[in-house]
Amino acid sequence: MTKQQANWSPYDNNGGTCVAIAGTDYCVIAADTRMSSGYNILTRDYSKIIQLVDTSVLASSGFQADVRALQKVLAAKHLQYQYQHNKQMSCPAMAQLLSNTLYYKRFFPYYAFNVLGGLDREGKGCVFTYDAVGSYERVGYSSQGSGSTLITPFLDNQLKSPGPLLLPARDAVTPLSESEAIDLVKTCFASATERDIYTGDKLEILILNASGTRVEYMELRKD
Amino acid sequence: MIREAMEMPPKGGFSFDLCKRNDMLVKKGLKEPSFLKTGTTIVGLIFKDGVILGADTRATEGPIVADKNCEKIHYMAPNIYCCGAGTAADTEAVTDMVSSQLKLHRYHTGRESRVVTALSLLKSHLFSYQGYVSAALVLGGVDVTGPHLHTIYPHGSTDTLPFATMGSGSLAAMAVFESKYREGLTRDEGVKLVSEAICSGIFNDLGSGSNVDICVITQGEKEYLRNHMLPNPRTYISEKGYSFSKKTEVLRTKITPLREMVEVIEGGDAMEE
């Protein structure tokens, strides 16, 4: 007697890739703007990035309906925090909040692959990487989404984060300058676009530093 | 029982002998090897003087692009070409096989090959494999009886059409054809329309991409325009470039000497069994 299988899935994968790199006094968060379903493109101009706080930016790939719901929940929780504590949430605090929010739905998860980037209370760049149910870790750089398998080995090679390669784990912000990190991110996406069908159209890059937030765009292959 | 099965000559067609074993392995947890599919846009149309075939150049393995510039327009005869969609190995094998059969037939008859000959050979082969040879083809050519264009499906059915599209991008390409096709197109109009249809597949279908290949076949002449259009250049190349160290990095070295000194004893006891 074979197990009965569901003939409808509540999830869909809208594809896309997210990357974040932490520097000594900046953080770069980037994602492509293509939203797809199966072999079709739904739109070429959809932002996967949201700035929750001045110092915290969330980029999520996966099922965009769940991503949007998650963003709303986090924004609401942040508003409550501001009322209760009379200050904005720090990036590590937001990181913990995101982890708890994801685990809350452990048995019907948000199909969202998240990368949280920002500046900590000292002004240093921080990047937190998540799985779908809230397991997280502070790292020097991270990539999630359909192109992550293509990008992560390249970043490992260029940024040589001691994280997974050496023990004990150390704080791992890259010594690269802000412009070098942006150049690296653009190369990552141009390369991932060549080989991943779900990544392309346009690249959105958010750069956080002491003077505030800046946005840059770059065209990617549209095929 | 086993000896009887070995003595019987193979009947041809698909041999299902290993299917039970494969099912058992999958149930035990073995992941089946994936096929390289071309996830494609291929088109053909008949114009005033002959046939024009078009194809994209992307080959995919699931969500990854395996080949950014593969050739999907296959040679069948000097006056016949065939575009292939579906499993790459199947389209290659079946077009090569029929191309050889056509050549032998040309030697035998002393005449130029006809498109309907290629059509019959392909459809009978695909039918005998009951759809397991996953090749969806657009066959076009010009012979003594005129220009011909056919589509062939994996199960062996065929259609004869003035314009045709196949592959995952077929709907995107057919939308262009249905809007703009008319009878009696000139060569340049035909090439332009085919390019538009393939581009529609390239940009709107994720299984198709990269460049446009075109093949124009007329009475007594053929033009294979490989990479006729390259609408997808790489968008960003870093000026400073990247370096990769040639050696594997040594993180730690530890040498453990195994023995200080080894004594060789002559005429020692033989080893016990």
Interface residues (C-beta under 8 A of the other chain):
Chain A: S36 G38 Y39 N40 I41 S146 N157 Q158 L165 L166 D183 L184 K186 T187 F189 A190 T193 E194 R195 D196 I197 Y198 M218 E219 L220 R221 K222 D223
Chain B: G39 R58 T60 P63 I64 V65 K68 S168 I202 F203 N204 D205 L206 G207 S208 G209 S210 P231 N232 R234 T235 Y236 I237 S238 K240 Y242 F244 L251
